[in-house]
Amino acid sequence: MADIVRHLPVPLDPLKTGPTWRAPHVPRDGPDGLQYAPEMESDQFTLEEANAFVPWLEEMFQRLSEIRQELADSKGEAGQPEEMSERLMQALEDGVQEIFDKGIIVRDVDRGLVDFPTQREGREVFLCWVGGEETIDFWHETDRGFAHRQPL
């Protein structure tokens, strides 16, 4: 099940996948409901914008964890209606999509691992955050992952 939510929840065009492909831009509302006026490209975040999402992300991943637990519990119980599992799967997918809709890239729901596209020294990189960290303190290249995080 973890593999389901570790990938973009939109169909990918194989010709567009690769280091330069991005999800289509959607307007980004801040965690406070206000529309942010981006200082960079519309699909990128400043460090301040990204850090403003941290409390909201903590809440979202807590909610997703509860849904995942409920789904796991319902799979082990005989006689659970299939509609319940479908409803929980849909709630899980909707929660991940809500994060994606903000322009945040979900890498691992279990760990609460996300990336925020940003600019650093004139090139696109990712600000990297994982659940439990109070602020975003790391970044990595777009073709690298968590293991290659560097301090800001």
N, CA and C atoms as an extended XYZ file, in Angstrom:
456
Properties=species:S:1:pos:R:3:atomname:S:1:resname:S:1:resid:I:1 pbc="F F F"
N         0.818       -1.188        0.000 N   MET     1
C         0.000        0.000        0.000 CA  MET     1
C         0.860        1.250        0.000 C   MET     1
N         2.013        1.242        0.653 N   ALA     2
C         2.855        2.433        0.715 CA  ALA     2
C         3.289        2.872       -0.672 C   ALA     2
N         3.447        1.931       -1.600 N   ASP     3
C         3.863        2.281       -2.950 CA  ASP     3
C         2.821        3.131       -3.659 C   ASP     3
N         1.567        2.973       -3.306 N   ILE     4
C         0.499        3.713       -3.960 CA  ILE     4
C         0.682        5.204       -3.762 C   ILE     4
N         1.028        5.623       -2.571 N   VAL     5
C         1.079        7.048       -2.273 CA  VAL     5
C         2.474        7.636       -2.405 C   VAL     5
N         3.448        6.852       -2.784 N   ARG     6
C         4.788        7.391       -2.953 CA  ARG     6
C         4.996        7.948       -4.352 C   ARG     6
N         4.023        7.815       -5.208 N   HIS     7
C         4.151        8.270       -6.575 CA  HIS     7
C         3.151        9.388       -6.822 C   HIS     7
N         3.408       10.173       -7.840 N   LEU     8
C         2.477       11.235       -8.187 CA  LEU     8
C         1.103       10.631       -8.441 C   LEU     8
N         0.051       11.223       -7.890 N   PRO     9
C        -1.273       10.648       -8.065 CA  PRO     9
C        -1.931       11.077       -9.377 C   PRO     9
N        -1.162       11.592      -10.316 N   VAL    10
C        -1.701       11.967      -11.620 CA  VAL    10
C        -1.063       11.065      -12.667 C   VAL    10
N        -1.790       10.778      -13.741 N   PRO    11
C        -1.180        9.959      -14.791 CA  PRO    11
C         0.032       10.681      -15.362 C   PRO    11
N         1.106        9.971      -15.549 N   LEU    12
C         2.320       10.574      -16.070 CA  LEU    12
C         2.492       10.236      -17.539 C   LEU    12
N         2.822       11.221      -18.310 N   ASP    13
C         3.148       11.016      -19.706 CA  ASP    13
C         4.594       10.569      -19.756 C   ASP    13
N         4.886        9.382      -20.291 N   PRO    14
C         6.266        8.895      -20.275 CA  PRO    14
C         7.236        9.826      -20.988 C   PRO    14
N         6.739       10.635      -21.917 N   LEU    15
C         7.620       11.561      -22.606 CA  LEU    15
C         7.987       12.762      -21.744 C   LEU    15
N         7.203       13.009      -20.691 N   LYS    16
C         7.446       14.169      -19.845 CA  LYS    16
C         8.131       13.815      -18.537 C   LYS    16
N         8.306       12.561      -18.247 N   THR    17
C         8.963       12.183      -17.008 CA  THR    17
C        10.460       12.307      -17.181 C   THR    17
N        11.128       12.641      -16.159 N   GLY    18
C        12.568       12.849      -16.221 CA  GLY    18
C        12.921       14.050      -15.380 C   GLY    18
N        14.179       14.447      -15.375 N   PRO    19
C        14.601       15.484      -14.455 CA  PRO    19
C        13.962       16.844      -14.702 C   PRO    19
N        13.444       17.114      -15.906 N   THR    20
C        12.880       18.432      -16.161 CA  THR    20
C        11.368       18.457      -16.069 C   THR    20
N        10.706       17.312      -15.890 N   TRP    21
C         9.261       17.286      -15.827 CA  TRP    21
C         8.779       17.793      -14.482 C   TRP    21
N         7.696       18.578      -14.487 N   ARG    22
C         7.063       19.054      -13.252 CA  ARG    22
C         5.563       18.812      -13.343 C   ARG    22
N         4.948       18.652      -12.206 N   ALA    23
C         3.493       18.579      -12.176 CA  ALA    23
C         2.947       19.924      -12.630 C   ALA    23
N         1.770       19.934      -13.257 N   PRO    24
C         1.207       21.207      -13.696 CA  PRO    24
C         1.000       22.132      -12.510 C   PRO    24
N         1.197       23.429      -12.741 N   HIS    25
C         1.052       24.406      -11.662 CA  HIS    25
C        -0.418       24.568      -11.290 C   HIS    25
N        -0.666       24.622      -10.020 N   VAL    26
C        -1.983       24.972       -9.515 CA  VAL    26
C        -1.775       26.116       -8.549 C   VAL    26
N        -2.769       27.013       -8.424 N   PRO    27
C        -2.590       28.125       -7.486 CA  PRO    27
C        -2.283       27.596       -6.102 C   PRO    27
N        -1.371       28.268       -5.394 N   ARG    28
C        -0.913       27.790       -4.098 CA  ARG    28
C        -1.463       28.687       -3.001 C   ARG    28
N        -2.321       28.113       -2.180 N   ASP    29
C        -2.799       28.810       -1.004 CA  ASP    29
C        -1.893       28.458        0.150 C   ASP    29
N        -1.642       29.425        1.005 N   GLY    30
C        -0.827       29.176        2.181 CA  GLY    30
C        -1.609       28.415        3.222 C   GLY    30
N        -0.934       27.919        4.255 N   PRO    31
C        -1.609       27.157        5.300 CA  PRO    31
C        -2.624       28.005        6.057 C   PRO    31
N        -2.484       29.326        5.962 N   ASP    32
C        -3.409       30.227        6.627 CA  ASP    32
C        -4.573       30.613        5.728 C   ASP    32
N        -4.648       30.003        4.528 N   GLY    33
C        -5.737       30.275        3.606 CA  GLY    33
C        -5.498       31.470        2.700 C   GLY    33
N        -4.410       32.180        2.901 N   LEU    34
C        -4.109       33.348        2.083 CA  LEU    34
C        -3.338       32.935        0.847 C   LEU    34
N        -3.570       33.649       -0.245 N   GLN    35
C        -2.817       33.391       -1.475 CA  GLN    35
C        -1.456       34.067       -1.331 C   GLN    35
N        -0.390       33.309       -1.557 N   TYR    36
C         0.957       33.864       -1.448 CA  TYR    36
C         1.366       34.483       -2.773 C   TYR    36
N         2.019       35.612       -2.694 N   ALA    37
C         2.572       36.244       -3.882 CA  ALA    37
C         3.993       35.734       -4.027 C   ALA    37
N         4.218       34.788       -4.923 N   PRO    38
C         5.548       34.186       -5.025 CA  PRO    38
C         6.594       35.184       -5.479 C   PRO    38
N         7.777       35.058       -4.893 N   GLU    39
C         8.899       35.905       -5.268 CA  GLU    39
C         9.710       35.240       -6.370 C   GLU    39
N         9.418       33.968       -6.649 N   MET    40
C        10.134       33.216       -7.660 CA  MET    40
C         9.114       32.699       -8.659 C   MET    40
N         9.492       31.675       -9.413 N   GLU    41
C         8.549       31.058      -10.324 CA  GLU    41
C         7.338       30.587       -9.536 C   GLU    41
N         6.187       30.555      -10.200 N   SER    42
C         4.934       30.272       -9.500 CA  SER    42
C         4.878       28.883       -8.880 C   SER    42
N         5.731       27.967       -9.336 N   ASP    43
C         5.697       26.626       -8.768 CA  ASP    43
C         6.875       26.376       -7.826 C   ASP    43
N         7.458       27.445       -7.302 N   GLN    44
C         8.579       27.320       -6.381 CA  GLN    44
C         8.269       28.064       -5.077 C   GLN    44
N         9.005       27.701       -4.033 N   PHE    45
C         8.788       28.244       -2.700 CA  PHE    45
C        10.031       28.971       -2.214 C   PHE    45
N         9.828       30.023       -1.433 N   THR    46
C        10.926       30.578       -0.658 CA  THR    46
C        11.044       29.712        0.597 C   THR    46
N        12.139       29.836        1.309 N   LEU    47
C        12.292       29.098        2.563 CA  LEU    47
C        11.200       29.498        3.547 C   LEU    47
N        10.879       30.767        3.597 N   GLU    48
C         9.846       31.246        4.517 CA  GLU    48
C         8.481       30.657        4.167 C   GLU    48
N         8.141       30.631        2.866 N   GLU    49
C         6.868       30.030        2.450 CA  GLU    49
C         6.828       28.553        2.824 C   GLU    49
N         7.894       27.835        2.540 N   ALA    50
C         7.935       26.402        2.832 CA  ALA    50
C         7.812       26.159        4.337 C   ALA    50
N         8.547       26.924        5.145 N   ASN    51
C         8.471       26.746        6.600 CA  ASN    51
C         7.083       27.051        7.143 C   ASN    51
N         6.346       27.941        6.481 N   ALA    52
C         4.984       28.246        6.935 CA  ALA    52
C         4.070       27.029        6.809 C   ALA    52
N         4.414       26.087        5.936 N   PHE    53
C         3.608       24.883        5.752 CA  PHE    53
C         3.918       23.779        6.757 C   PHE    53
N         4.992       23.883        7.507 N   VAL    54
C         5.412       22.783        8.389 CA  VAL    54
C         4.322       22.389        9.393 C   VAL    54
N         3.708       23.321       10.139 N   PRO    55
C         2.660       22.884       11.081 CA  PRO    55
C         1.477       22.220       10.367 C   PRO    55
N         1.105       22.739        9.234 N   TRP    56
C         0.009       22.157        8.459 CA  TRP    56
C         0.378       20.748        7.986 C   TRP    56
N         1.615       20.577        7.523 N   LEU    57
C         2.063       19.253        7.088 CA  LEU    57
C         2.064       18.259        8.241 C   LEU    57
N         2.492       18.689        9.424 N   GLU    58
C         2.457       17.797       10.598 CA  GLU    58
C         1.032       17.302       10.831 C   GLU    58
N         0.059       18.209       10.759 N   GLU    59
C        -1.343       17.823       10.951 CA  GLU    59
C        -1.817       16.891        9.845 C   GLU    59
N        -1.453       17.206        8.610 N   MET    60
C        -1.877       16.375        7.484 CA  MET    60
C        -1.314       14.957        7.593 C   MET    60
N        -0.038       14.845        7.901 N   PHE    61
C         0.555       13.509        7.983 CA  PHE    61
C         0.029       12.742        9.193 C   PHE    61
N        -0.331       13.431       10.267 N   GLN    62
C        -0.968       12.764       11.404 CA  GLN    62
C        -2.319       12.195       10.971 C   GLN    62
N        -3.081       13.007       10.248 N   ARG    63
C        -4.383       12.553        9.749 CA  ARG    63
C        -4.218       11.373        8.785 C   ARG    63
N        -3.241       11.453        7.899 N   LEU    64
C        -3.008       10.355        6.953 CA  LEU    64
C        -2.565        9.087        7.670 C   LEU    64
N        -1.783        9.245        8.720 N   SER    65
C        -1.352        8.093        9.512 CA  SER    65
C        -2.557        7.407       10.167 C   SER    65
N        -3.478        8.198       10.675 N   GLU    66
C        -4.683        7.634       11.287 CA  GLU    66
C        -5.528        6.896       10.255 C   GLU    66
N        -5.646        7.460        9.054 N   ILE    67
C        -6.402        6.803        7.991 CA  ILE    67
C        -5.726        5.494        7.606 C   ILE    67
N        -4.397        5.518        7.480 N   ARG    68
C        -3.660        4.301        7.127 CA  ARG    68
C        -3.843        3.225        8.192 C   ARG    68
N        -3.825        3.619        9.466 N   GLN    69
C        -4.021        2.653       10.542 CA  GLN    69
C        -5.427        2.064       10.498 C   GLN    69
N        -6.412        2.928       10.271 N   GLU    70
C        -7.793        2.456       10.175 CA  GLU    70
C        -7.949        1.501        8.992 C   GLU    70
N        -7.280        1.819        7.897 N   LEU    71
C        -7.328        0.945        6.721 CA  LEU    71
C        -6.679       -0.405        7.028 C   LEU    71
N        -5.530       -0.386        7.686 N   ALA    72
C        -4.850       -1.631        8.050 CA  ALA    72
C        -5.716       -2.455        8.997 C   ALA    72
N        -6.351       -1.800        9.966 N   ASP    73
C        -7.225       -2.505       10.905 CA  ASP    73
C        -8.418       -3.122       10.187 C   ASP    73
N        -8.988       -2.395        9.230 N   SER    74
C       -10.175       -2.908        8.527 CA  SER    74
C        -9.830       -4.079        7.619 C   SER    74
N        -8.611       -4.134        7.120 N   LYS    75
C        -8.197       -5.258        6.256 CA  LYS    75
C        -8.106       -6.551        7.057 C   LYS    75
N        -7.782       -6.441        8.352 N   GLY    76
C        -7.613       -7.623        9.180 CA  GLY    76
C        -8.908       -8.147        9.770 C   GLY    76
N        -9.981       -7.380        9.647 N   GLU    77
C       -11.252       -7.783       10.234 CA  GLU    77
C       -12.126       -8.453        9.187 C   GLU    77
N       -12.596       -9.640        9.516 N   ALA    78
C       -13.494      -10.349        8.602 CA  ALA    78
C       -14.844       -9.639        8.594 C   ALA    78
N       -15.456       -9.618        7.443 N   GLY    79
C       -16.796       -9.050        7.337 CA  GLY    79
C       -16.825       -7.541        7.162 C   GLY    79
N       -15.686       -6.901        7.050 N   GLN    80
C       -15.688       -5.453        6.816 CA  GLN    80
C       -16.174       -5.191        5.389 C   GLN    80
N       -17.083       -4.263        5.253 N   PRO    81
C       -17.574       -3.973        3.902 CA  PRO    81
C       -16.471       -3.403        3.012 C   PRO    81
N       -16.500       -3.830        1.753 N   GLU    82
C       -15.504       -3.356        0.794 CA  GLU    82
C       -15.616       -1.838        0.620 C   GLU    82
N       -16.831       -1.313        0.775 N   GLU    83
C       -17.032        0.132        0.630 CA  GLU    83
C       -16.218        0.914        1.661 C   GLU    83
N       -16.058        0.330        2.852 N   MET    84
C       -15.280        1.010        3.891 CA  MET    84
C       -13.823        1.129        3.463 C   MET    84
N       -13.252        0.045        2.944 N   SER    85
C       -11.872        0.089        2.463 CA  SER    85
C       -11.722        1.071        1.326 C   SER    85
N       -12.671        1.075        0.414 N   GLU    86
C       -12.626        2.012       -0.712 CA  GLU    86
C       -12.718        3.446       -0.223 C   GLU    86
N       -13.573        3.698        0.764 N   ARG    87
C       -13.725        5.043        1.319 CA  ARG    87
C       -12.428        5.498        1.990 C   ARG    87
N       -11.795        4.591        2.729 N   LEU    88
C       -10.534        4.933        3.390 CA  LEU    88
C        -9.416        5.170        2.374 C   LEU    88
N        -9.342        4.341        1.341 N   MET    89
C        -8.333        4.539        0.291 CA  MET    89
C        -8.542        5.879       -0.391 C   MET    89
N        -9.810        6.225       -0.640 N   GLN    90
C       -10.105        7.509       -1.277 CA  GLN    90
C        -9.707        8.656       -0.361 C   GLN    90
N        -9.961        8.524        0.936 N   ALA    91
C        -9.568        9.569        1.887 CA  ALA    91
C        -8.054        9.734        1.921 C   ALA    91
N        -7.332        8.627        1.848 N   LEU    92
C        -5.870        8.659        1.823 CA  LEU    92
C        -5.372        9.358        0.560 C   LEU    92
N        -5.918        8.973       -0.576 N   GLU    93
C        -5.532        9.603       -1.835 CA  GLU    93
C        -5.883       11.084       -1.854 C   GLU    93
N        -7.048       11.436       -1.316 N   ASP    94
C        -7.459       12.842       -1.272 CA  ASP    94
C        -6.514       13.672       -0.403 C   ASP    94
N        -6.073       13.103        0.709 N   GLY    95
C        -5.143       13.812        1.588 CA  GLY    95
C        -3.806       14.069        0.913 C   GLY    95
N        -3.285       13.067        0.219 N   VAL    96
C        -2.028       13.232       -0.504 CA  VAL    96
C        -2.209       14.261       -1.620 C   VAL    96
N        -3.339       14.183       -2.314 N   GLN    97
C        -3.606       15.135       -3.396 CA  GLN    97
C        -3.700       16.565       -2.861 C   GLN    97
N        -4.251       16.736       -1.686 N   GLU    98
C        -4.343       18.071       -1.075 CA  GLU    98
C        -2.950       18.669       -0.869 C   GLU    98
N        -2.000       17.834       -0.476 N   ILE    99
C        -0.618       18.303       -0.310 CA  ILE    99
C        -0.031       18.648       -1.675 C   ILE    99
N        -0.205       17.769       -2.650 N   PHE   100
C         0.288       18.029       -4.012 CA  PHE   100
C        -0.316       19.318       -4.575 C   PHE   100
N        -1.585       19.553       -4.276 N   ASP   101
C        -2.264       20.744       -4.801 CA  ASP   101
C        -1.637       22.040       -4.315 C   ASP   101
N        -0.917       21.976       -3.220 N   LYS   102
C        -0.206       23.157       -2.715 CA  LYS   102
C         1.121       23.349       -3.436 C   LYS   102
N         1.505       22.390       -4.272 N   GLY   103
C         2.780       22.464       -4.978 CA  GLY   103
C         3.898       21.735       -4.261 C   GLY   103
N         3.556       21.010       -3.192 N   ILE   104
C         4.521       20.272       -2.381 CA  ILE   104
C         4.599       18.844       -2.917 C   ILE   104
N         5.798       18.307       -3.041 N   ILE   105
C         5.990       16.970       -3.595 CA  ILE   105
C         6.104       15.966       -2.448 C   ILE   105
N         5.160       15.048       -2.381 N   VAL   106
C         5.168       14.010       -1.351 CA  VAL   106
C         6.065       12.877       -1.824 C   VAL   106
N         7.072       12.544       -1.005 N   ARG   107
C         8.002       11.463       -1.345 CA  ARG   107
C         7.708       10.184       -0.570 C   ARG   107
N         7.265       10.321        0.696 N   ASP   108
C         7.018        9.143        1.525 CA  ASP   108
C         6.002        9.519        2.598 C   ASP   108
N         4.812        8.950        2.497 N   VAL   109
C         3.742        9.261        3.448 CA  VAL   109
C         4.071        8.716        4.831 C   VAL   109
N         4.660        7.518        4.903 N   ASP   110
C         4.983        6.912        6.199 CA  ASP   110
C         5.863        7.831        7.045 C   ASP   110
N         6.851        8.427        6.425 N   ARG   111
C         7.808        9.283        7.142 CA  ARG   111
C         7.424       10.755        7.120 C   ARG   111
N         6.452       11.120        6.304 N   GLY   112
C         6.118       12.526        6.158 CA  GLY   112
C         7.205       13.268        5.398 C   GLY   112
N         7.767       12.650        4.398 N   LEU   113
C         8.878       13.217        3.645 CA  LEU   113
C         8.354       13.971        2.428 C   LEU   113
N         8.718       15.254        2.342 N   VAL   114
C         8.284       16.084        1.222 CA  VAL   114
C         9.435       16.942        0.707 C   VAL   114
N         9.284       17.392       -0.524 N   ASP   115
C        10.208       18.334       -1.137 CA  ASP   115
C         9.439       19.556       -1.606 C   ASP   115
N        10.099       20.707       -1.521 N   PHE   116
C         9.569       21.968       -2.004 CA  PHE   116
C        10.498       22.479       -3.097 C   PHE   116
N        10.032       22.634       -4.329 N   PRO   117
C        10.895       23.208       -5.362 CA  PRO   117
C        11.289       24.638       -4.979 C   PRO   117
N        12.544       24.985       -5.216 N   THR   118
C        13.043       26.321       -4.896 CA  THR   118
C        14.220       26.643       -5.816 C   THR   118
N        14.757       27.844       -5.685 N   GLN   119
C        15.955       28.260       -6.409 CA  GLN   119
C        17.108       28.383       -5.424 C   GLN   119
N        18.259       27.909       -5.826 N   ARG   120
C        19.475       28.062       -5.024 CA  ARG   120
C        20.631       28.290       -5.997 C   ARG   120
N        21.284       29.401       -5.840 N   GLU   121
C        22.416       29.750       -6.694 CA  GLU   121
C        22.057       29.633       -8.180 C   GLU   121
N        20.854       30.092       -8.523 N   GLY   122
C        20.437       30.160       -9.914 CA  GLY   122
C        19.944       28.872      -10.534 C   GLY   122
N        19.741       27.818       -9.747 N   ARG   123
C        19.228       26.569      -10.307 CA  ARG   123
C        18.146       26.005       -9.392 C   ARG   123
N        17.291       25.188       -9.984 N   GLU   124
C        16.230       24.592       -9.193 CA  GLU   124
C        16.784       23.457       -8.346 C   GLU   124
N        16.424       23.459       -7.066 N   VAL   125
C        16.752       22.404       -6.116 CA  VAL   125
C        15.502       22.157       -5.280 C   VAL   125
N        15.592       21.225       -4.341 N   PHE   126
C        14.476       20.948       -3.449 CA  PHE   126
C        14.853       21.280       -2.018 C   PHE   126
N        13.981       22.023       -1.341 N   LEU   127
C        14.042       22.117        0.112 CA  LEU   127
C        13.425       20.818        0.616 C   LEU   127
N        14.042       20.183        1.583 N   CYS   128
C        13.625       18.856        2.018 CA  CYS   128
C        13.198       18.898        3.485 C   CYS   128
N        12.042       18.313        3.776 N   TRP   129
C        11.535       18.245        5.138 CA  TRP   129
C        10.976       16.857        5.385 C   TRP   129
N        11.186       16.363        6.603 N   VAL   130
C        10.617       15.079        7.017 CA  VAL   130
C         9.929       15.295        8.359 C   VAL   130
N         8.806       14.607        8.555 N   GLY   131
C         8.032       14.737        9.782 CA  GLY   131
C         8.900       14.654       11.024 C   GLY   131
N         8.633       15.523       11.986 N   GLY   132
C         9.395       15.563       13.227 CA  GLY   132
C        10.407       16.697       13.260 C   GLY   132
N        10.792       17.206       12.083 N   GLU   133
C        11.707       18.351       12.053 CA  GLU   133
C        10.890       19.620       12.266 C   GLU   133
N        11.396       20.517       13.117 N   GLU   134
C        10.657       21.729       13.439 CA  GLU   134
C        10.645       22.735       12.303 C   GLU   134
N        11.733       22.784       11.545 N   THR   135
C        11.838       23.694       10.411 CA  THR   135
C        12.556       22.981        9.270 C   THR   135
N        12.534       23.624        8.133 N   ILE   136
C        13.249       23.082        6.978 CA  ILE   136
C        14.691       23.561        7.077 C   ILE   136
N        15.590       22.617        7.234 N   ASP   137
C        17.011       22.931        7.422 CA  ASP   137
C        17.904       22.287        6.373 C   ASP   137
N        17.298       21.600        5.381 N   PHE   138
C        18.090       20.852        4.409 CA  PHE   138
C        17.573       21.069        2.995 C   PHE   138
N        18.444       20.822        2.048 N   TRP   139
C        18.101       20.869        0.633 CA  TRP   139
C        18.855       19.756       -0.079 C   TRP   139
N        18.438       19.456       -1.313 N   HIS   140
C        19.179       18.518       -2.154 CA  HIS   140
C        18.886       18.831       -3.611 C   HIS   140
N        19.763       18.337       -4.469 N   GLU   141
C        19.596       18.513       -5.912 CA  GLU   141
C        18.338       17.786       -6.373 C   GLU   141
N        17.784       18.207       -7.498 N   THR   142
C        16.554       17.595       -7.996 CA  THR   142
C        16.754       16.163       -8.463 C   THR   142
N        17.973       15.786       -8.784 N   ASP   143
C        18.234       14.409       -9.214 CA  ASP   143
C        18.794       13.551       -8.082 C   ASP   143
N        18.735       14.063       -6.866 N   ARG   144
C        19.191       13.343       -5.683 CA  ARG   144
C        18.033       13.248       -4.703 C   ARG   144
N        18.193       12.474       -3.668 N   GLY   145
C        17.133       12.303       -2.699 CA  GLY   145
C        17.565       12.564       -1.276 C   GLY   145
N        16.796       12.028       -0.353 N   PHE   146
C        16.974       12.246        1.078 CA  PHE   146
C        18.400       11.939        1.542 C   PHE   146
N        18.984       10.881        1.038 N   ALA   147
C        20.330       10.482        1.463 CA  ALA   147
C        21.389       11.522        1.125 C   ALA   147
N        21.065       12.442        0.225 N   HIS   148
C        22.032       13.452       -0.211 CA  HIS   148
C        21.657       14.847        0.275 C   HIS   148
N        20.865       14.915        1.344 N   ARG   149
C        20.487       16.221        1.887 CA  ARG   149
C        21.727       16.953        2.400 C   ARG   149
N        21.697       18.275        2.220 N   GLN   150
C        22.772       19.118        2.719 CA  GLN   150
C        22.166       20.218        3.579 C   GLN   150
N        22.869       20.642        4.621 N   PRO   151
C        22.340       21.735        5.442 CA  PRO   151
C        22.240       23.022        4.640 C   PRO   151
N        21.217       23.810        4.956 N   LEU   152
C        21.065       25.118        4.293 CA  LEU   152
C        22.190       26.058        4.700 C   LEU   152
